[in-house]
């Protein structure tokens, strides 16, 4: 499985990679982007099976990234990994077309539980 | 009028920081954090969608440095160097901000819409008057001593 990791924090991108490994998830290739705009640029050459994105980012935030993708009928599975975990924000994410929202801080168990079935199915 | 901040339980904060940093973090209530003219501290402001201030997280230099080092598994001496020199280096500070970002969760429940990390200050001396006024006016706050296993301890306050 190929994954695009979108987060403006370099450390958080590294932690997502590390947690994917700790969760025993089989990721062939993980590419990083530092905001939504950078993610759209990366998507010209990289075709991920899953996008993991932060919500609050400069230039283009995660919700705007998701809405841009869905507007262009790009239906790559998309999940937020974010400090925004309130029911209201979860609903906003769902309505925009997100497949899931993982709240920071996250554990390997959470990644395995949420991402495991998607990665096995890919 | 709804509360501006639901003061979290210290056990919950301890658990949250433990998961974030991947190591044991002990948290206990402490004395009021020192934010006087001669004190070294760092600060992050949480803002609502209309950019109103809804909360503040203050950390003293040792805790800000230890947060930043522990998040990236930097050796503890990198944090000590920042503490000794009285200046938090950029890579450590970037991580400290990520801790602040996750702490924003404690301000979500009392506010509609998105609450997110807004302006931050690596040096408390630079904190503007309106933020100081918010801190003085607040009645909802918790002052903590946070001990990160393998790194060290420091003070933190969550103010809503």
Interface residues (C-beta under 8 A of the other chain):
Chain A: X9 X10 X11 X12 X14 X15 X56 X83 X84 X85 X86 X88 X89 X103 X104 X105 X106 X107
Chain B: X16 X17 X19 X20 X71 X72 X94 X95 X97 X98 X101 X102 X104 X105 X108 X109 X112 X113 X114 X116 X117
